[in-house]
Each structure stands twice: as C-alpha cells, then as structure tokens.
Amino acid sequence: MNQVVGRDDLLLVTLDTLRHDVAAELAAAGRIPHLARHLPGGAWEKRHAPGSFTYASHQAMFAGFLPTPAAPGPHARLFAARFTGSETTAGDTYVFDTPDLVSALAAEGYRTVCVGGVGFFNKQGALGDVLPGLFQESHWEPDFGVASPTSFEAQVERAEEVVAALPAEQRLFLFLNASALHQPNWFHLPGATREDGDSRATHAAALEYIDRHIGRLFTAMSSRRRCFAIVCSDHGTTYGDDGYTGHRLAHEAVWTVPYAHFFLEPSA
C-alpha cells in the first residue's frame, strides 16, 4: 500500500448490510457478472465485520480496521494508525499518524469525497454529520437513501460528476456507501409488494440491481489513472434467521461479510 498511496486513485464501496451467503450464492450462480469479473477468482472473500451496524463498522474501517479474514490470524492490514504494540501492522501496511485514514489521505494530497447512502451519512443532524464530516467534500440527498428504488444509480451519477470535475493531476479518494441493500429493499424484486416485505430474495435482487450499475462507477474511477478499489459489506443482516430480524446483534449472518480488493486499470 505504500506504493499505491500517492500514485493511484482509491475507491472504497461499502455495500451496506450485504450478507456474505447471499453475495457468494449470486457470484457462484453468475447473477452479478459486473462485480464477479473483478473478484479474485470470481468469488468473494469471507471476512468478519468490525461492527454489527453501520456507524460502528465505518468508524472502525476509517481507522484502518477493514473486515478481517475469517480464518485464524494475525492478518496484516492494508492501512493502520501508528500505535505501539499493533500486531497487524506489517511492512506493506500504509501507516498514518492522523486519527483516521481519510485525513491521512488528505494530507497526502488526495481529494477526499463521500457519497453517502444510509441515515448515518444524511447530514440531517449531529450524528449524521460525523462520518461525512471526515471528508473534504460530502454528498447526500433523499435520492441516495434507503427509501429510493433508484438510489445506487443516483449515487453513481454523482460520483461520475465528482470525477469529471477534478483536474487530471488531482488524486482522489472516493467513498460510496450503497444504501440499496438496506431495508426496505422489497421494491427491487419484480412483483413484490410492500405487504410482502423484505427477505433474502429481495436482498439478492437489490445486489443484482447494484451490479447492473456498478460498472459505470468502475469506469469513472479508472478513467484518469489506475484505481485501487475495495468493495465490501460493513455488516450483514437477518431475515428471520434463528428468530432474529435486522442487525446490531451478534448473529453469524450479521458478522460474516463479503470482501474484495483489486485494481481497476485505466480505460484509455
């Protein structure tokens, strides 16, 4: 990462609430071709989330604690704040001295931009300002939120505008929190109704919806130079699993998330 930071653009996409089992099933079945073509070996890596809900997980990720490989460690991290005794900081880790990765990248000359999704990014109150407030530039509007059936394509359009407005020499760190998978998501499944409610099937349909538009985001982010991309979930959620519904609870479906990182090569 010490060779990547300062040279490449950086993209972090959190597919908010995406369960690992659903993501893995869709990749294996060929139902998310635009994502799968970038996944190493065509499959998601199974990892453990750093938190069981959006706010906690993103605070951890912005401090360098991305989802951890779901196998015995220790596992070296891509990014880490400098502190004595860290067992997951290695020679290849990009180590920073600021409180968070976002400000560290800003100090390296990156333009840091947040395209928010769920309520913790809506800037409609003190709490909704915390995470977007880490960035030099942040965007949120109702069309990006959980109630919009076209949230992800609206977010991608804003990201395209951000990239197009930057000088060619300006490095970019773009963060996008995709809200489409979060409840309510029933409207992504053809024929479903509000009365039917959300389910694993509508969750899967929401991921297919994201897949149909994410290629535009990847094209934009690789239009100026190589881009290092991280695509992962911040936590999963439950749909009646063992009697549980939702997240912010300790269940396997919440703690286990899909993860991938890869390079997007310049398109020109």
N, C-alpha and C positions, 0 to 999 in steps of 0.2 A: 504493500500500500504506500510505502514511502516513494516509490517510483510513479505510482498512479496519481497521488495527490500533487497538485501543481502542474500536471501535464494534461490529464483527461478531465472531461466534464463528469459529474457524478449525478446519479439518479437513485432515489430511494422511493419505492412504491410500497405502501402498506395496504394490502387487500383486507380491509378491516373486517374482522370476525370470521375469516375463511378457515374452515376446518381442514385438517390435513387429510382425513379419509375421503372427503368429497373431492378435494383437489387431486388426490392421487388417482381416484377412480376415473375422473374425467380425462386426465392426461393419458391413462392407460387405454381408454376407450376411443381416443382420437377426437374428443369433443372440444378440446381447447388448442387447436393447431397453431395459432399465432404465438401463444405462450410456450407451448411444448417445443417448438423449433429452437428456442433459446435455452431451454432447461438442459443442463448437462446430462447426456444420456436419455433425454426426453422425459425425465422423471424429476419430481420434486424431492428435495432432501427433507427428511423428517427431523424436526427440531422441537425444542421446548421453549415456550414463550417466556419472556422475562416478567410478564404480568398477566393477570386474568381479565383485565379490561383496558380500554383504550388509553386512559390518562396514565396509569401506572406503567404500562408497557412502553409507551412513547417516551416518557421521561427517562426510562432505562435505556432505550435504544439511542436517544440523543446524547446520552452519556457514554456511549460506546458498547453497551450491552445488548447486542443483537441476539435473536433467538439462538439458543445453544444446541449443538448437535445432540440428538437423542441417543447417546452412547457414552460409556464411561470416559472421562477426560483425564487431565485438563485439556481444554481446547483453546488454542491461541486465537485471539480476537483480531479482527481487521483494524479496529480503532480502539484506543484506550486512553483515558485520562491518566496522567502520570501520578502514580501514588506508590509509596513504598510497600513492598510485600505482594504486589499483584502477581498471581501465578498464571495468568492468562495473557500476559504481555510478552511478546516474542520479538525477535529481531526484525521480522517483516511487518510488525504492527505499527501503524501510524499513531504515534504518541503525542498527545496535545496537553498544554498547560492551562487551557481555559476551562471553565466549568462544564462545557458541552461541546460536542463536535461541530455544531452549527457555527458558533462563534469562532472556533478554531479555523474552520474553512474560510470564514470571512477574513480572518487575519492573514490567511494565505493568498488573499486577493480574489476569492470566489464571490460571485453574486449569489446570495442565498435566498431562495424563493420557496414559499409554502403555498400549495394549492390544497386548501382544506376540504374536508368532507363531513364527518360526523360532528356532533354538537360540541365536542371539546376544541374544535377549530373554528367555531362560528363567530367569534369576536363579539358576541352579543351579551357579554357580561364579563366580570373579572376573571372567572375561571376559564371562559372561552378565549381569553386573551393570552393566557400563559404560554401555551405551545406555539401559536403563531408569532408571539412576541419574541421568540428566539431568532426569528428571521429578519433580514433587512427588508423584505417585501413579502406580503402575505395576501392571499385572495380567498374570499368566501362569499357565497351568495346562496339564496334558497335553492337555486337550480343545481347546486353541488351537493345538497343534503340528502338525508336518508329517505325523505318522502317523494323525491323526484324520480320518476321512471327513466329519465334521460340524464341522470347525474354524471355518469362517467364520461359520456361523450361531451358534456358541457365542460367538465374538468380538463379533458384533453384539449379542447379548443382553446381554453385559457392558457394551458401550457404551451401550445403552439404559438400563441401571441407573445408570451414571455420570451421564448427563444428567438422569434423573429425580430424583437425589439432590441436585442443585445448587440453591441459591437462584436465583430468577428473575433477579436482578440480576448474578449472577456470570458473567463472561466465561469461555469455555472454549477451550482449545487441545487437541484430541483427536488423537492419532496412533495409527493402527492399521496394524500390519504383517500383511498377509494371507498366511498360510502355505500355502494350499490348492494353489497352482500349483507349489510346490517339490516335487521328488521326495521320496517316492513320490506319484504322482498317478494311477496306473492305475485306482484304485478309483472314480474319478469317471466313467469311461466304462462305460455299461451293457454287461455281457457280458465285460468284460476281466478277466483273471486276473493274479495276482502273477507267474506264469510268463511272461505276455505282456510284462510290464514297462512302462516309461513310453515315451511317444512324443509327437510333435506332436499327434496325435489326442487323447491323454489330457490333454495340456496344454490343448488347446482345450476339452475337456469340463470341466476344472477352472475355466476362466474363465466358462463358461456357469453352473456351479454358483454362483460368486461373484455373477454377475449376478442370479440368482434371489433373492438375499437382500440385495443392497446397497441396494435401495430403502428397507428398514427403517432402515438406518443414516442415509441422507439425510433421512428423515422425522424421526428423532430429533434430528439436528443442526440442523434448521431449525424445530424445534418451539417455540423460545423467541425467536429473532430471526434475522435474516439470517446466513447462514454462507458464508464464503469457503472453497471446497474445492479441494484439489489431489489428483488421482488419477494415479499414475504407477507405473512399474516402477523398481526400483533397479538392475536389470541383467537381461539375458536369459540363455538357456542353450542348450546344443547337444544334439541328439539324433542323433548320428552325422554331423552336417554336416562335410564335408571330413575325416571320420575322427575328429572331436572329440566328446566326450561330457562334459556338465556345464558349469561356468563357472569363474571365477577364471582366465581365459585370454583372450587377445586375438583374438577372432573377431567378425565382423560381427553374428552372432546374439546375442552377449553384450553388445556395446557399444551396440546400437541398441534403444531402448526407446520405448514409448508414453507420452504425457503429455497431461494436460488440466488446466486450472483454470477454475472457473466459480463463480457464486453460486448458493446454494440459498436461495430466497426463503421467508419464514416461511409455514408451512402454515395458520396461523389468521389 
